Amino acid sequence: MGITVPAWWARRSLRLRLTAAAALIIAVALVGAACLLVVWLRMSLITGLDQTALQRAQVIAANVDNGSLARTLPASGDGDTAVQVIGARGAVLSSSANLAGKRALFDFAPTSSGTPQAHSVHGLPLNGDGTWRAVALAAGSSRSPVTVYVAVPTAAVKHNLAQLTVGLAIAVPSAVAVLTGVVWLLTGRALRPVEALRAQTAEITACDLGRRLDVPPADDALGRLARTLNDLLARLDVSTQRQRQFVADAAHELRSPLSSLHTQLEVAVRHPGSADWRARGPALIEESERLSRLVDNLVGLARLDARPRLRKRPVDLEEIVFHEVSHARRRTALVIDQRAVSAARVNGDGDALGRVVCNLLDNAIRYAVERIEVSLCVHDGSAGLVVADDGPGIPEADRSRVFDRFTRLDGARARDTGGSGLGLAIVHDVVAAHGGHIRIEDNAPGARIVVSIPATDL
């Protein structure tokens, strides 16, 4: 039909597969145990017959040695034991009543030493053509040796084994069926909490990520699964809230420059005679540049959130610093000192690292008073980039949250600085993606932003 057995089997329910596997194991185990039982019982019964025949032969051999051997031996047990005492020339000297007048029926020699070994013989003219277990024991003197043969039938063994086999043929399938039913019930009971977790998970929607699953009291795999799912829901909740906050903040940040541009353009269109484009041009350009920087930062954060693979390769970080410093000097009249920049090579994405240096310089330009100092060196296997300004600095209590998105400190909330609160957030995420870390220190006055990234050999 085009569907393989494994594929068909894989679509069955877990409960059915577990029960079927358990039933197969139980059936194999019980059938194997039944076979071993039958084999062991047969060997035990045959051994018992051999011992019975040997004991009877020893009694008769003792009578031969004592000279009290009768022509016809009395019956023993159920009277179905076959006995013949055969002389050296093959003549029957004595026999049991059921073999009276019969020729010699046994031809194997007795064991010369040790315990006599029993033989299976067939075709005795007694009770049909059944199988007998016979032993041979040497007796008499060296001048007149004789051999005592004693055989006992195995019909009782076959009968007992047949009864046992019939009983096992009925008991084993019944036991397999009962145990399979028990496994089915226990598996259903064990999987019931899993179904409860599934049902609770199915009820959770994207608008209701604050809900959590009920954790079973037992500290087992199911409990760990529930806790793991709750941790996943918590992370999804945080990520969703962060995304919603990001969208709201982005919309708020975009609204201001767009509204300003729209207002100025609307006034110019409605009153073309009073519009002084030379006076309005710089303001419009500033708003458009601010809007462009904001869009660039939003695109950069979106790419970082998507977690693409960085195109890492060995790059000379000092070249990136020199390039970005030269561009920054075109945007400001502040002094940017780069004399402390030395060679440093890292394994990273050149474009992303360029954005890091650019954002750090933009941040310093925004708050510096007169001077910005940039340094770069390699120490203890890490490339340390420092951008320091002589501005108002950053309070110690706020140094961790300035790396959050759309974060502005109290002294920097005015829109005239042109900041969007995204620059340092991008720096933090890019540095973390390169296996580095970032921290803020005092510059007395101002702030020092220190970036450390693992360095490679030059």
Sequence and secondary structure as in RCSB ss.txt:
>XXXX:A:sequence
MGITVPAWWARRSLRLRLTAAAALIIAVALVGAACLLVVWLRMSLITGLDQTALQRAQVIAANVDNGSLARTLPA
SGDGDTAVQVIGARGAVLSSSANLAGKRALFDFAPTSSGTPQAHSVHGLPLNGDGTWRAVALAAGSSRSPVTVYV
AVPTAAVKHNLAQLTVGLAIAVPSAVAVLTGVVWLLTGRALRPVEALRAQTAEITACDLGRRLDVPPADDALGRL
ARTLNDLLARLDVSTQRQRQFVADAAHELRSPLSSLHTQLEVAVRHPGSADWRARGPALIEESERLSRLVDNLVG
LARLDARPRLRKRPVDLEEIVFHEVSHARRRTALVIDQRAVSAARVNGDGDALGRVVCNLLDNAIRYAVERIEVS
LCVHDGSAGLVVADDGPGIPEADRSRVFDRFTRLDGARARDTGGSGLGLAIVHDVVAAHGGHIRIEDNAPGARIV
VSIPATDL
>XXXX:A:secstr
    HHHHHHTS HHHHHHHHHHHHHHHHHHHHHHHHHHHHHHHHHHHHHHHHHHHHHHHHHHHHHT   SEE  
 TTS  EEEEEETTS EEEEEGGGTT          SSSS   EEEE  SSSSS EEEEEEEEEE SSSEEEEEE
EEE HHHHHHHHHHHHHHHHHHHHHHHHHHHHHHHHHHHHHHHHHHHHHHHHH  TT TT      SS SHHHHH
HHHHHHHHHHHHHHHHHHHHHHHHHHHHHHHHHHHHHHHHHHHHH TTT  HHHHHHHHHHHHHHHHHHHHHHHH
HHHHHT      EEEEHHHHHHHHHHHHHHH  SEEEEEEE   EEEE HHHHHHHHHHHHHHHHHH SSEEEEE
EEEETTEEEEEEEE SS   GGGTTGGGSTT   GGG SGGG   S HHHHHHHHHHHTT EEEEEE SSSEEEE
EEEEB   
